[in-house]
Amino acid sequence: MIAMIFRRIVLVLLLVGGFWYVVNHNHPASLQTGSGFGDLHLTEAHAAPEYDAEELNNIAVYKKVLPSVVNITATSQAFNFFYGIVPQQGQGSGFILTADGKILTNFHVISNGNSRVSRGTVVDVTTYDKHHYKASIVDVDPHHDLALLQIRGAAHLTPAVLADSRNLVVGQKVYAIGNPFGLNGTMTTGIISAIRSIHGPMGDPIENAIQTDAAINPGNSGGPLLNSRGEVIGITSLIATNPNEPVEQNAGIGFAIPIDTAKAVLSDFQKYGRVRRPWLGISSLEIGPDLAEQMGLPAEYGLLIDRVIPGGPAERAGLRGGNEPALLDNQQIHIGGDLIVAIDGRQVTSQQDLADIMVNHQVGDTVNVTFYRGRRKLSTRVTLGEAPSDRSL
C-alpha cells in the first residue's frame, strides 16, 4: 500500500517536472529572449577623427562664412481668380555686406519672380543664430537680378569678404552656402564648369556668369558662391532644370552672377541712388535675309533704325532714323534709316546683340558704330547716354 502511494507521488512529480521543462525550454526561435542573442563586441575608435587637408579647408570655409549668410522670406499680397487677396511668399538666401546691416540678395527673391516688387511687400531676414529682423528695401536692379536690403538693430554682424571675379578659371573649386528648400546653413561643393553669358530671370543678359556643378536648389538664390578661401566670387541665381520634372531641383548646372557685376551695381547705388544703364537712344528693327532682300538693303543682317530719340546719343552722333512709313505685320514702321551692322567691331544681328554689348559699357563710354546709309558703309563715334528707367537700348 505504501509502495503504491510512493509510485503515484513519483509519477506526479515526473509529470509536473516534464511540463515545466517543456514550457521553459521549447519556445519558438522568434519568441526567445535573454542570452540567446550572444555576446556583442563593438569596435570603437580610440582617438578623435583625423581630417585630410581638403576636409579641413571645407570646415574652415563653412565656419568662416556661415555667420554672414541669412535666410530671406518675402511676403506680398496677390489677387486670386475671384479677386480675393491671398498672401504670396518667396524664400531665398542672402549675405551680409556691412556691419551696419546691409544685405545683398537676388531681386527675384523679394519680388516673388515678378518684374516689380509689390507694394506692401514684407521682407523678413533670419540670421544664422536664429535672430529675426524686418528688412527695408534700399534699392533694386531687376536687370541684373540684384537687391540691396537693410536690417537695423542687429549687433555683432559678420560681413562677407568679397573677392573679384576677373581671373576665375574653369576647374577652380567653389562652395555654395544657402538655404535650399528652407534647410538653413547648407553647404555644397563643386567646381567652376564654365564662364559664359546667360539671360537672367527678366531676360536681360548677364555677362561672364559663373556656371557650377555645386548643388544649387530653390532657396539657394541670393546666397554666396565662394572660392577656397571663403571669399565671395558670385551670387547664386539660376539653375537649369528638367521641364518634365514637377519640382525644380539641382541638375548639376547652376549659375551665379559674378561679384564684379554686383560691385558695379552697388557703386551706382552709392553714387546715384540707382543703376545707370548705357543707352544708344534708338528704336530699331531686326533685319534678316528675307527682309533685307525685300527692302533692297546692302547687308543681310543688322538693326535698321526706325527712329532716333530726339536729343539722344545716336541723334547727337548724326545717326538717322527712317523717313518712309511702311507696314510690317500690321505695325507701322519707318524705313530708309541707317542700318547698324557692328559696334566696336562686334557683329550686331539682333536686339539681344545690342543688349549684350551695352551691358559691357557704362554711361559716358564712347563706342564705334558701323552702319550702312544707302549703299555706303560708314562709321561714327557715339557717346552712350543714360537710359530712362524703362529703356535699356
Secondary structure, DSSP 8 states (H G I E B T S, - for coil): -HHHHHHHHHHHHHHHHHHHHHHHH---GGG--GGGG--------SS-----HHHHHHHHHHHHHGGGEEEEEEEEEEE-TTS-EEEEEEEEEEEE-STT-EEEE-HHHHHTTSSS--TT-EEEEE-TTS-EEEEEEEEEEGGGTEEEEEE-S--S-----B--STT--TT-EEEEEE-GGG-TTEEEEEEEEEEEEEE-TTS-EEEEEEEE-S---TT-TT-EEE-TTS-EEEEEEEE---TTSSS----S-EEEEEHHHHHHHHHHHHHHSS---EE--EEEEEE-HHHHHHHT-SSSSEEEEEEE-TTSHHHHTT-----EEEEETTEEEEESS-EEEEETTEE--SHHHHHHHHTT--TT-EEEEEEEETTEEEEEEEE-EE--TT---
